[in-house]
């Protein structure tokens, strides 16, 4: 609720607020100020497309510059502007973007970004087909699509996060620590959004100082 109030107060969406906060977290872990992440978008900007059956989802590349002495509110405003600019070009296929930019390719990671942020906040409507029983089944993925993907699901009880990660790069304890730091960071943002980004909480009481985390060698997350 606090994140929703903060977002509305500054004319932003919950996704924009989470994106800015996630960029701060990644910046601290990677010691980089220029953060690039991907996100999925429905790509149904035209009303005529909304009722159609089909997969229109596209991938957008988001860039957040965390550096500089500014408050989280200022970072949120900058993130909002860049996000809206990205939305304006959501019809451009990700594959075409990769083809045009032609970045150095590697079999070890995906091009343009290696970290993904996905927010699921669509209401689940009933789905009935005459003569058929329809239900939901949990999906299990044998591999991680990216180095790190943060799925945030909006529920009646609050926000649920699911962390998908490459086990060749991260230990489970590292991801659990990452999740605790993210929760603590979000709490600090809600309490004092006008505080300098550098002075926002950077560790939870149970895990000690953040500096120790930086020594884990968690790098190479982003281009």
Backbone as CSV, one residue per row, in Angstrom:
resi,resn,N_x,N_y,N_z,CA_x,CA_y,CA_z,C_x,C_y,C_z
1,UNK,0.829,-1.197,0.000,0.000,0.000,0.000,0.868,1.254,0.000
2,UNK,1.952,1.199,0.750,2.858,2.343,0.788,3.482,2.619,-0.567
3,UNK,3.856,1.581,-1.276,4.437,1.740,-2.613,3.395,2.290,-3.585
4,UNK,2.152,1.840,-3.453,1.087,2.349,-4.314,0.846,3.832,-4.043
5,UNK,0.805,4.219,-2.781,0.590,5.634,-2.434,1.727,6.497,-2.955
6,UNK,2.951,6.015,-2.794,4.114,6.756,-3.275,4.050,6.933,-4.786
7,UNK,3.684,5.884,-5.490,3.604,5.948,-6.954,2.552,6.963,-7.388
8,UNK,1.360,6.889,-6.793,0.288,7.816,-7.169,0.654,9.256,-6.852
9,UNK,1.330,9.468,-5.736,1.684,10.824,-5.323,2.610,11.500,-6.321
10,UNK,3.374,10.717,-7.059,4.342,11.287,-8.005,3.987,10.956,-9.456
11,UNK,2.739,10.597,-9.679,2.274,10.368,-11.048,2.943,9.206,-11.746
12,UNK,3.368,8.223,-10.984,4.057,7.067,-11.552,3.225,5.811,-11.318
13,UNK,3.596,4.743,-11.972,2.949,3.460,-11.754,3.762,2.641,-10.764
14,UNK,3.146,1.588,-10.250,3.863,0.708,-9.338,5.073,0.096,-10.028
15,UNK,4.938,-0.245,-11.307,6.065,-0.822,-12.038,7.253,0.143,-12.074
16,UNK,6.987,1.420,-12.328,8.066,2.410,-12.391,8.792,2.515,-11.054
17,UNK,8.027,2.479,-9.964,8.637,2.563,-8.633,9.492,1.335,-8.352
18,UNK,8.976,0.163,-8.683,9.739,-1.073,-8.480,10.978,-1.103,-9.364
19,UNK,10.838,-0.597,-10.571,11.970,-0.574,-11.495,13.095,0.305,-10.956
20,UNK,12.752,1.494,-10.467,13.763,2.392,-9.913,14.432,1.770,-8.691
21,UNK,13.620,1.139,-7.827,14.171,0.517,-6.627,15.059,-0.674,-6.983
22,UNK,14.633,-1.488,-7.935,15.419,-2.647,-8.365,16.741,-2.192,-8.974
23,UNK,16.716,-1.075,-9.699,17.944,-0.541,-10.284,18.920,-0.120,-9.191
24,UNK,18.396,0.468,-8.114,19.261,0.847,-6.983,19.911,-0.401,-6.390
25,UNK,19.109,-1.454,-6.211,19.643,-2.692,-5.646,20.726,-3.287,-6.538
26,UNK,20.471,-3.354,-7.839,21.454,-3.913,-8.771,22.709,-3.057,-8.833
27,UNK,22.526,-1.754,-8.720,23.676,-0.856,-8.735,24.597,-1.139,-7.560
28,UNK,24.028,-1.404,-6.412,24.843,-1.677,-5.230,25.549,-3.023,-5.330
29,UNK,24.890,-3.997,-5.903,25.509,-5.311,-6.019,26.560,-5.370,-7.121
30,UNK,26.370,-4.617,-8.176,27.279,-4.691,-9.319,28.305,-3.569,-9.335
31,UNK,28.140,-2.568,-8.433,29.029,-1.402,-8.401,29.001,-0.640,-9.719
32,UNK,27.854,-0.672,-10.404,27.662,0.074,-11.645,26.519,1.066,-11.454
33,UNK,26.616,2.223,-12.108,25.567,3.234,-11.982,24.622,3.253,-13.173
34,UNK,25.019,2.666,-14.278,24.198,2.627,-15.488,23.594,1.226,-15.592
35,UNK,22.326,1.108,-15.226,21.684,-0.196,-15.109,20.739,-0.434,-16.282
36,UNK,20.859,-1.598,-16.893,20.001,-1.991,-18.011,19.274,-3.270,-17.635
37,UNK,17.963,-3.257,-17.810,17.181,-4.460,-17.533,16.089,-4.602,-18.580
38,UNK,15.580,-5.798,-18.721,14.497,-6.039,-19.664,13.184,-6.200,-18.935
39,UNK,12.091,-6.030,-19.650,10.773,-6.280,-19.096,9.831,-6.710,-20.214
40,UNK,8.796,-7.435,-19.859,7.807,-7.878,-20.834,6.637,-6.912,-20.847
41,UNK,6.080,-6.660,-22.015,4.945,-5.755,-22.146,3.897,-6.402,-23.037
42,UNK,2.621,-6.163,-22.705,1.519,-6.830,-23.405,1.457,-6.459,-24.876
43,UNK,1.853,-5.230,-25.226,1.892,-4.782,-26.621,0.505,-4.829,-27.270
44,UNK,-0.498,-4.431,-26.497,-1.868,-4.344,-27.022,-2.343,-2.897,-26.895
45,UNK,-1.657,-2.002,-27.563,-1.951,-0.576,-27.438,-3.213,-0.177,-28.188
46,UNK,-3.612,-0.956,-29.179,-4.806,-0.639,-29.952,-6.001,-1.403,-29.381
47,UNK,-7.098,-0.719,-29.210,-8.285,-1.313,-28.603,-8.775,-2.519,-29.387
48,UNK,-8.595,-2.498,-30.708,-9.063,-3.601,-31.535,-8.311,-4.900,-31.250
49,UNK,-7.110,-4.778,-30.698,-6.279,-5.957,-30.452,-6.609,-6.614,-29.113
50,UNK,-7.153,-5.839,-28.181,-7.364,-6.327,-26.821,-8.151,-7.636,-26.747
51,UNK,-9.260,-7.795,-27.497,-10.034,-9.047,-27.350,-9.503,-10.224,-28.169
52,UNK,-8.477,-10.008,-28.960,-7.988,-11.067,-29.834,-7.196,-12.116,-29.060
53,UNK,-7.308,-13.359,-29.507,-6.508,-14.434,-28.944,-5.180,-14.477,-29.685
54,UNK,-4.103,-14.473,-28.937,-2.788,-14.504,-29.574,-1.735,-13.973,-28.639
55,UNK,-0.490,-14.197,-28.997,0.642,-13.787,-28.168,1.272,-12.541,-28.775
56,UNK,0.992,-11.402,-28.171,1.504,-10.139,-28.678,2.645,-9.583,-27.821
57,UNK,3.007,-10.297,-26.787,3.983,-9.791,-25.821,5.315,-9.478,-26.488
58,UNK,5.898,-8.343,-26.117,7.197,-7.939,-26.624,8.126,-7.674,-25.438
59,UNK,9.397,-7.620,-25.690,10.392,-7.337,-24.657,10.949,-5.935,-24.846
60,UNK,10.932,-5.150,-23.773,11.491,-3.800,-23.804,12.783,-3.757,-23.010
61,UNK,13.701,-2.923,-23.451,14.961,-2.720,-22.741,14.862,-1.405,-21.980
62,UNK,15.003,-1.462,-20.660,14.911,-0.293,-19.799,16.292,0.090,-19.277
63,UNK,16.554,1.379,-19.273,17.854,1.863,-18.794,17.629,2.878,-17.673
64,UNK,18.284,2.663,-16.555,18.155,3.547,-15.397,19.546,3.982,-14.959
65,UNK,19.762,5.285,-14.896,21.041,5.816,-14.425,20.895,6.173,-12.948
66,UNK,21.505,5.364,-12.118,21.365,5.512,-10.671,22.351,6.523,-10.105
67,UNK,23.427,6.796,-10.808,24.469,7.674,-10.292,23.997,9.102,-10.055
68,UNK,24.772,9.830,-9.270,24.450,11.218,-8.983,23.821,11.373,-7.611
69,UNK,24.008,12.540,-7.039,23.479,12.817,-5.708,22.056,13.350,-5.833
70,UNK,21.078,12.447,-5.848,19.688,12.855,-5.955,18.819,11.946,-5.107
71,UNK,17.618,12.408,-4.843,16.700,11.650,-4.012,16.041,10.547,-4.818
72,UNK,15.384,9.637,-4.102,14.687,8.574,-4.822,13.545,9.148,-5.650
73,UNK,12.888,10.185,-5.156,11.809,10.817,-5.914,12.330,11.336,-7.247
74,UNK,13.491,11.944,-7.239,14.088,12.437,-8.491,14.443,11.286,-9.413
75,UNK,14.960,10.195,-8.842,15.268,9.005,-9.642,13.989,8.429,-10.231
76,UNK,12.914,8.432,-9.451,11.633,7.917,-9.925,11.113,8.740,-11.094
77,UNK,11.242,10.053,-11.020,10.787,10.910,-12.117,11.572,10.641,-13.396
78,UNK,12.883,10.478,-13.259,13.720,10.169,-14.425,13.362,8.797,-14.997
79,UNK,13.094,7.836,-14.118,12.699,6.499,-14.554,11.357,6.545,-15.268
80,UNK,10.448,7.346,-14.743,9.133,7.500,-15.371,9.266,8.010,-16.801
81,UNK,10.080,9.047,-17.001,10.238,9.627,-18.340,10.806,8.613,-19.319
82,UNK,11.819,7.875,-18.893,12.426,6.891,-19.786,11.496,5.714,-20.052
83,UNK,10.716,5.341,-19.062,9.784,4.238,-19.237,8.689,4.607,-20.238
84,UNK,8.158,5.816,-20.110,7.135,6.268,-21.051,7.695,6.347,-22.475
85,UNK,8.939,6.752,-22.588,9.581,6.801,-23.910,9.719,5.399,-24.490
86,UNK,10.037,4.435,-23.632,10.151,3.044,-24.097,8.786,2.505,-24.502
87,UNK,7.745,2.847,-23.743,6.391,2.399,-24.078,5.963,2.904,-25.451
88,UNK,6.423,4.098,-25.799,6.038,4.686,-27.088,6.575,3.876,-28.263
89,UNK,7.583,3.025,-28.017,8.186,2.225,-29.090,8.013,0.729,-28.833
90,UNK,6.990,0.375,-28.056,6.814,-1.034,-27.685,6.462,-1.922,-28.863
91,UNK,6.057,-1.330,-29.978,5.703,-2.132,-31.148,6.928,-2.628,-31.910
92,UNK,8.103,-2.068,-31.606,9.328,-2.500,-32.298,9.772,-3.849,-31.728
93,UNK,9.820,-4.909,-32.535,10.208,-6.230,-32.029,11.610,-6.214,-31.429
94,UNK,11.759,-6.909,-30.322,13.061,-6.981,-29.663,14.113,-7.561,-30.596
95,UNK,13.732,-8.552,-31.393,14.681,-9.178,-32.323,15.198,-8.171,-33.341
96,UNK,14.325,-7.262,-33.782,14.745,-6.239,-34.738,15.718,-5.260,-34.081
97,UNK,15.465,-4.935,-32.808,16.357,-4.034,-32.074,17.751,-4.637,-31.962
98,UNK,17.816,-5.932,-31.648,19.113,-6.609,-31.544,19.818,-6.619,-32.896
99,UNK,19.041,-6.850,-33.948,19.618,-6.895,-35.289,20.198,-5.542,-35.690
100,UNK,19.477,-4.469,-35.368,19.931,-3.137,-35.748,21.139,-2.692,-34.929
101,UNK,21.114,-2.957,-33.630,22.229,-2.542,-32.762,23.438,-3.447,-32.936
102,UNK,23.184,-4.713,-33.240,24.247,-5.687,-33.502,25.321,-5.685,-32.418
103,UNK,24.929,-5.943,-31.158,25.926,-5.971,-30.083,26.791,-7.222,-30.186
104,UNK,27.957,-7.229,-29.548,28.782,-8.437,-29.522,27.977,-9.590,-28.922
105,UNK,27.948,-10.731,-29.606,27.138,-11.855,-29.149,27.980,-12.873,-28.406
106,UNK,27.347,-13.521,-27.456,28.004,-14.555,-26.667,26.985,-15.633,-26.336
107,UNK,27.435,-16.876,-26.338,26.552,-17.978,-25.985,26.295,-18.044,-24.486
108,UNK,27.037,-17.261,-23.703,26.922,-17.329,-22.246,25.828,-16.433,-21.685
109,UNK,25.329,-15.476,-22.485,24.289,-14.597,-21.968,23.495,-13.996,-23.123
110,UNK,22.339,-13.473,-22.802,21.479,-12.860,-23.805,21.998,-11.465,-24.161
111,UNK,21.676,-10.954,-25.351,22.153,-9.631,-25.748,21.350,-8.513,-25.078
112,UNK,21.985,-7.363,-24.924,21.393,-6.118,-24.416,21.122,-6.112,-22.921
113,UNK,20.639,-7.195,-22.352,20.425,-7.226,-20.900,20.493,-8.664,-20.413
114,UNK,20.815,-8.806,-19.127,20.849,-10.131,-18.508,19.956,-10.230,-17.275
115,UNK,19.296,-9.113,-16.948,18.405,-9.075,-15.787,17.016,-8.657,-16.244
116,UNK,15.994,-9.328,-15.740,14.610,-9.094,-16.161,13.758,-8.727,-14.949
117,UNK,12.833,-7.780,-15.152,11.849,-7.420,-14.132,10.459,-7.547,-14.738
118,UNK,9.595,-8.321,-14.091,8.244,-8.544,-14.604,7.250,-8.293,-13.481
119,UNK,6.243,-7.454,-13.748,5.165,-7.207,-12.790,3.871,-7.780,-13.337
120,UNK,3.260,-8.664,-12.568,1.969,-9.250,-12.933,0.903,-8.612,-12.047
121,UNK,0.097,-7.744,-12.640,-0.941,-7.071,-11.860,-2.289,-7.073,-12.569
122,UNK,-2.486,-8.029,-13.485,-3.767,-8.138,-14.173,-4.751,-8.949,-13.342
123,UNK,-5.982,-8.496,-13.315,-7.010,-9.242,-12.604,-7.278,-10.568,-13.321
124,UNK,-7.415,-11.614,-12.555,-7.675,-12.933,-13.119,-9.184,-13.126,-13.285
125,UNK,-9.647,-13.037,-14.492,-11.070,-13.226,-14.762,-11.357,-14.703,-14.992
126,UNK,-12.617,-15.072,-14.834,-13.003,-16.463,-15.055,-12.886,-16.803,-16.531
127,UNK,-12.535,-18.042,-16.815,-12.315,-18.483,-18.190,-13.092,-19.768,-18.399
128,UNK,-14.206,-19.664,-19.090,-15.080,-20.810,-19.270,-15.205,-21.172,-20.744
129,UNK,-15.108,-22.453,-21.033,-15.321,-22.968,-22.378,-16.392,-24.050,-22.301
130,UNK,-17.377,-23.946,-23.127,-18.507,-24.873,-23.080,-18.050,-26.308,-23.312
131,UNK,-18.410,-27.170,-22.384,-18.074,-28.585,-22.506,-16.685,-28.942,-22.034
132,UNK,-15.934,-27.952,-21.521,-14.564,-28.223,-21.068,-14.370,-27.745,-19.635
133,UNK,-13.524,-28.426,-18.916,-13.126,-27.984,-17.590,-11.774,-27.287,-17.702
134,UNK,-11.699,-26.077,-17.215,-10.490,-25.272,-17.336,-9.913,-25.017,-15.949
135,UNK,-8.631,-25.227,-15.807,-7.971,-24.985,-14.529,-6.562,-24.474,-14.738
136,UNK,-5.896,-24.141,-13.636,-4.521,-23.639,-13.685,-3.559,-24.691,-13.170
137,UNK,-2.419,-24.740,-13.795,-1.374,-25.661,-13.357,-0.076,-24.889,-13.201
138,UNK,0.628,-25.184,-12.137,1.910,-24.521,-11.908,2.933,-24.991,-12.934
139,UNK,3.772,-24.066,-13.379,4.805,-24.378,-14.376,6.168,-24.448,-13.700
140,UNK,6.944,-25.426,-14.092,8.300,-25.575,-13.585,9.279,-25.414,-14.745
141,UNK,10.234,-24.494,-14.587,11.213,-24.249,-15.645,12.534,-24.910,-15.270
142,UNK,13.045,-25.763,-16.129,14.299,-26.453,-15.795,15.528,-25.543,-15.854
143,UNK,15.409,-24.419,-16.582,16.549,-23.506,-16.712,16.077,-22.078,-16.518
144,UNK,17.014,-21.212,-16.174,16.717,-19.789,-16.059,16.954,-19.127,-17.410
145,UNK,16.014,-18.320,-17.845,16.138,-17.674,-19.153,17.217,-16.590,-19.145
146,UNK,17.410,-15.957,-17.986,18.408,-14.891,-17.858,19.235,-15.136,-16.597
147,UNK,20.254,-14.330,-16.414,21.053,-14.468,-15.195,20.176,-14.315,-13.959
148,UNK,19.254,-13.350,-14.036,18.392,-13.068,-12.893,17.075,-12.478,-13.386
149,UNK,15.960,-13.012,-12.910,14.642,-12.468,-13.230,13.853,-12.305,-11.942
150,UNK,13.324,-11.110,-11.751,12.480,-10.840,-10.593,11.033,-10.742,-11.064
151,UNK,10.205,-11.689,-10.635,8.774,-11.661,-10.919,8.075,-11.077,-9.698
152,UNK,7.300,-10.031,-9.897,6.514,-9.440,-8.820,5.043,-9.632,-9.155
153,UNK,4.311,-10.250,-8.248,2.894,-10.530,-8.465,2.087,-9.752,-7.435
154,UNK,1.141,-8.953,-7.916,0.289,-8.172,-7.023,-0.899,-9.020,-6.598
155,UNK,-1.042,-9.249,-5.300,-2.123,-10.053,-4.756,-2.912,-9.229,-3.743
156,UNK,-4.025,-9.787,-3.271,-4.824,-9.103,-2.251,-4.046,-8.945,-0.952
157,UNK,-3.091,-9.834,-0.713,-2.311,-9.799,0.520,-1.064,-8.923,0.396
158,UNK,-0.779,-8.410,-0.798,0.418,-7.596,-0.994,1.189,-8.052,-2.220
159,UNK,2.464,-7.749,-2.238,3.311,-8.112,-3.369,4.068,-9.403,-3.060
160,UNK,3.990,-10.344,-3.978,4.741,-11.589,-3.858,5.867,-11.568,-4.880
161,UNK,7.067,-11.876,-4.457,8.205,-11.883,-5.376,8.695,-13.304,-5.606
162,UNK,9.037,-13.586,-6.848,9.623,-14.875,-7.234,10.938,-14.572,-7.936
163,UNK,12.025,-15.135,-7.423,13.358,-14.874,-7.968,13.810,-16.075,-8.784
164,UNK,14.000,-15.863,-10.054,14.497,-16.910,-10.957,15.945,-16.571,-11.297
165,UNK,16.856,-17.510,-11.100,18.275,-17.183,-11.256,19.067,-18.369,-11.806
166,UNK,20.206,-18.036,-12.394,21.098,-19.062,-12.927,21.935,-19.630,-11.785
167,UNK,21.777,-20.912,-11.525,22.485,-21.532,-10.408,23.985,-21.645,-10.663
168,UNK,24.419,-21.493,-11.911,25.855,-21.470,-12.197,26.498,-20.173,-11.700
169,UNK,25.677,-19.153,-11.492,26.194,-17.848,-11.086,25.921,-17.532,-9.622
170,UNK,24.797,-17.996,-9.097,24.372,-17.599,-7.758,24.088,-18.814,-6.883
171,UNK,24.429,-18.663,-5.610,24.003,-19.631,-4.603,22.628,-19.219,-4.084
172,UNK,21.893,-20.177,-3.571,20.564,-19.876,-3.035,20.649,-18.844,-1.915
173,UNK,21.672,-18.943,-1.056,21.825,-18.001,0.047,22.004,-16.572,-0.464
174,UNK,22.684,-16.422,-1.604,22.890,-15.097,-2.183,21.564,-14.490,-2.613
175,UNK,20.717,-15.287,-3.274,19.422,-14.790,-3.731,18.514,-14.467,-2.550
176,UNK,18.560,-15.299,-1.504,17.756,-15.004,-0.317,18.193,-13.686,0.316
177,UNK,19.491,-13.454,0.345,20.015,-12.193,0.878,19.592,-11.027,-0.011
178,UNK,19.632,-11.252,-1.315,19.208,-10.229,-2.270,17.750,-9.848,-2.016
179,UNK,16.901,-10.853,-1.787,15.491,-10.589,-1.519,15.289,-9.795,-0.238
180,UNK,16.043,-10.126,0.806,15.919,-9.381,2.067,16.355,-7.935,1.886
181,UNK,17.427,-7.736,1.150,17.905,-6.373,0.906,16.878,-5.567,0.108
182,UNK,16.240,-6.220,-0.854,15.244,-5.524,-1.662,14.057,-5.103,-0.796
183,UNK,13.616,-6.000,0.078,12.497,-5.677,0.969,12.861,-4.516,1.893
184,UNK,14.057,-4.556,2.448,14.499,-3.483,3.343,14.621,-2.162,2.592
185,UNK,15.104,-2.227,1.369,15.239,-1.027,0.551,13.870,-0.425,0.260
186,UNK,12.884,-1.260,-0.078,11.541,-0.770,-0.362,10.919,-0.117,0.865
187,UNK,11.148,-0.691,2.030,10.636,-0.089,3.265,11.225,1.306,3.475
188,UNK,12.526,1.432,3.243,13.177,2.729,3.401,12.660,3.751,2.405
189,UNK,12.381,3.303,1.198,11.860,4.202,0.163,10.481,4.717,0.546
190,UNK,9.633,3.849,1.069,8.286,4.254,1.480,8.354,5.240,2.643
191,UNK,9.246,4.988,3.594,9.347,5.837,4.774,9.936,7.203,4.460
192,UNK,10.969,7.245,3.613,11.633,8.524,3.296,11.973,8.588,1.809
193,UNK,10.995,8.802,0.948,11.274,8.859,-0.494,12.123,10.049,-0.908
194,UNK,12.166,11.073,-0.052,12.974,12.246,-0.368,14.428,12.100,0.021
195,UNK,14.771,10.975,0.637,16.161,10.763,1.054,17.038,10.481,-0.155
196,UNK,18.310,10.877,-0.052,19.269,10.607,-1.114,19.360,9.103,-1.369
197,UNK,19.473,8.732,-2.637,19.554,7.316,-2.999,20.714,6.641,-2.277
198,UNK,21.809,7.344,-2.137,22.984,6.767,-1.492,22.753,6.496,-0.006
199,UNK,21.782,7.201,0.602,21.543,7.052,2.034,20.368,6.140,2.353
200,UNK,19.757,5.554,1.342,18.681,4.605,1.584,19.230,3.352,2.250
201,UNK,18.406,2.641,3.022,18.889,1.413,3.687,19.515,0.457,2.697
202,UNK,20.615,-0.158,3.113,21.314,-1.068,2.211,21.580,-2.435,2.814
203,UNK,20.933,-2.727,3.924,21.085,-4.058,4.513,19.967,-4.277,5.509
204,UNK,19.607,-5.531,5.714,18.627,-5.826,6.762,19.379,-6.222,8.017
205,UNK,18.797,-6.036,9.183,19.515,-6.284,10.441,20.079,-7.687,10.561
206,UNK,19.455,-8.660,9.884,19.886,-10.052,10.057,21.112,-10.407,9.238
207,UNK,21.480,-9.561,8.273,22.554,-9.979,7.360,23.821,-9.146,7.480
208,UNK,23.858,-8.184,8.409,25.077,-7.421,8.599,25.265,-6.347,7.547
209,UNK,26.501,-5.894,7.388,26.775,-4.775,6.500,26.676,-5.189,5.042
210,UNK,26.375,-4.207,4.205,26.233,-4.474,2.773,27.588,-4.666,2.114
211,UNK,28.618,-4.056,2.673,29.945,-4.151,2.071,30.376,-5.609,1.934
212,UNK,30.017,-6.421,2.902,30.392,-7.836,2.852,29.759,-8.523,1.646
213,UNK,28.574,-8.082,1.250,27.904,-8.691,0.107,28.635,-8.383,-1.185
214,UNK,29.171,-7.171,-1.292,29.870,-6.780,-2.510,31.098,-7.636,-2.760
215,UNK,31.613,-8.275,-1.742,32.809,-9.086,-1.893,32.507,-10.504,-2.375
216,UNK,31.239,-10.781,-2.673,30.882,-12.121,-3.151,31.259,-12.335,-4.599
217,UNK,31.615,-11.266,-5.275,31.948,-11.403,-6.696,30.716,-11.462,-7.557
218,UNK,29.624,-10.804,-7.137,28.413,-10.768,-7.947,28.556,-9.639,-8.962
219,UNK,29.117,-9.948,-10.087,29.356,-8.916,-11.096,29.049,-9.503,-12.459
220,UNK,29.173,-8.676,-13.480,28.858,-9.146,-14.819,27.363,-9.324,-15.038
221,UNK,26.541,-8.685,-14.190,25.102,-8.831,-14.327,24.563,-8.093,-15.551
222,UNK,25.202,-6.970,-15.878,24.612,-6.082,-16.849,25.636,-5.672,-17.901
223,UNK,25.115,-5.327,-19.074,25.992,-4.778,-20.117,26.333,-3.349,-19.765
